Amino acid sequence: MVSRIYEIFSSVARSMGYSPVHGKIIGVLLVKNRPVSLKELARETGYSTSMISLSLDLLEIFGIVKKFRKDRNLWIQLQGDLLSCLKRAFLLKLKKSIQDCRKELEEEREKARKEEKLAIEKLQKELKRLENYLKILE
């Protein structure tokens, strides 16, 4: 049953464009409801400690987890409101995608024909509208 819960969190992370390991880490921490050592996280998720460690860095940047040392071991715990953290992670991912799209469209616009430039300009306007919408969501 517990492994199924971890898989569900893995699927949610994947649907948001993140690695399944991120979802499993969050799932373990929620189920355990206490700080968990790096070794225990690796055992529970089935991933190596190095893979878990790399994934924790991103989760820590988003404010989802907090890492600390105790008894010469690395421990991890959930930090703050999970929904707010996931919202922030989701919005950051969208903003990055929009920036990448805008940059690519600008590069294409420079070498496009007239009718293509008009289409690109329409897309750029829609991306601007999307950016404004994301600002409202924040």
VMD Tcl script that draws the C-alpha trace (Angstrom):
set ca {
  {0.00 0.00 0.00}
  {2.76 2.47 0.94}
  {4.66 1.83 -2.30}
  {1.46 2.64 -4.22}
  {1.26 5.99 -2.40}
  {4.85 6.72 -3.44}
  {3.98 5.86 -7.05}
  {1.02 8.26 -6.98}
  {3.28 11.10 -5.80}
  {5.76 10.09 -8.48}
  {3.03 10.43 -11.13}
  {2.01 13.85 -9.84}
  {5.62 15.08 -10.03}
  {5.94 13.71 -13.57}
  {2.70 15.44 -14.63}
  {4.15 18.75 -13.39}
  {7.29 18.23 -15.46}
  {9.55 17.14 -12.63}
  {11.39 13.91 -12.02}
  {9.45 11.00 -10.49}
  {12.08 10.84 -7.75}
  {10.93 14.24 -6.49}
  {7.43 12.90 -6.03}
  {8.62 9.76 -4.26}
  {10.73 11.81 -1.85}
  {7.74 13.98 -0.94}
  {5.57 10.86 -0.62}
  {7.99 9.21 1.81}
  {8.28 12.34 3.93}
  {4.50 12.74 4.08}
  {3.88 9.09 4.97}
  {6.64 8.96 7.60}
  {5.59 12.36 9.02}
  {9.03 12.86 10.60}
  {12.59 13.65 9.51}
  {14.07 10.82 7.44}
  {17.74 10.00 6.86}
  {19.21 10.02 3.37}
  {19.80 6.26 3.62}
  {16.19 5.61 4.62}
  {14.94 7.78 1.75}
  {17.06 5.78 -0.67}
  {15.78 2.49 0.74}
  {12.12 3.60 0.67}
  {12.22 5.07 -2.84}
  {14.49 2.50 -4.48}
  {16.83 5.22 -5.77}
  {20.52 5.57 -4.97}
  {21.67 8.03 -2.31}
  {23.43 10.08 -5.00}
  {20.21 10.37 -7.05}
  {18.24 11.30 -3.92}
  {20.88 13.85 -2.94}
  {20.73 15.58 -6.34}
  {16.93 15.67 -6.23}
  {16.91 17.08 -2.71}
  {18.87 20.12 -3.87}
  {16.00 21.22 -6.13}
  {13.36 20.46 -3.50}
  {15.35 22.53 -1.01}
  {15.56 25.47 -3.43}
  {11.76 25.38 -3.75}
  {11.45 25.35 0.03}
  {9.74 21.95 0.10}
  {12.38 20.20 2.21}
  {15.03 21.13 4.70}
  {18.30 19.21 5.04}
  {20.27 19.02 8.26}
  {23.06 16.96 9.79}
  {22.60 14.89 12.93}
  {24.76 12.03 14.20}
  {27.05 12.42 11.15}
  {24.10 11.58 8.86}
  {22.08 13.74 6.50}
  {18.43 14.09 7.51}
  {15.55 15.54 5.53}
  {12.20 16.90 6.60}
  {9.27 18.61 4.91}
  {9.30 22.34 5.36}
  {6.47 24.84 5.20}
  {3.18 24.48 3.41}
  {3.47 21.81 0.72}
  {0.75 23.28 -1.50}
  {2.39 26.73 -1.50}
  {5.75 25.17 -2.31}
  {4.31 23.12 -5.16}
  {2.54 26.20 -6.52}
  {5.84 28.11 -6.47}
  {7.64 25.22 -8.20}
  {4.92 24.99 -10.84}
  {4.99 28.73 -11.53}
  {8.80 28.78 -11.76}
  {8.69 25.94 -14.28}
  {6.08 27.77 -16.39}
  {8.01 31.05 -16.28}
  {11.18 29.29 -17.42}
  {9.31 27.64 -20.31}
  {7.85 30.97 -21.38}
  {11.27 32.65 -21.29}
  {12.76 29.88 -23.39}
  {9.89 30.15 -25.86}
  {10.22 33.91 -26.14}
  {13.94 33.63 -26.78}
  {13.45 30.98 -29.45}
  {10.66 32.96 -31.15}
  {12.84 36.06 -31.25}
  {15.64 34.10 -32.91}
  {13.21 32.68 -35.47}
  {11.63 36.08 -36.11}
  {14.96 37.52 -37.25}
  {15.24 35.02 -40.10}
  {11.52 34.61 -40.91}
  {9.62 35.77 -43.97}
  {6.96 38.47 -43.65}
  {3.95 36.15 -43.13}
  {5.94 34.06 -40.64}
  {6.89 37.20 -38.74}
  {3.21 38.06 -38.34}
  {2.49 34.61 -36.90}
  {5.46 34.89 -34.54}
  {4.28 38.31 -33.36}
  {0.86 36.82 -32.55}
  {2.53 34.06 -30.53}
  {4.67 36.61 -28.71}
  {1.54 38.57 -27.75}
  {-0.09 35.41 -26.41}
  {3.01 34.59 -24.38}
  {2.88 38.09 -22.92}
  {-0.76 37.51 -21.96}
  {0.23 34.24 -20.31}
  {3.00 35.98 -18.36}
  {0.49 38.55 -17.11}
  {-1.84 35.76 -16.04}
  {0.98 34.06 -14.11}
  {1.66 37.34 -12.30}
  {-1.97 37.38 -11.18}
  {-1.69 33.78 -9.95}
  {1.31 34.69 -7.85}
}
mol new
graphics top color blue
foreach p $ca { graphics top sphere $p radius 0.5 }
foreach p [lrange $ca 0 end-1] q [lrange $ca 1 end] { graphics top cylinder $p $q radius 0.2 }
display resetview
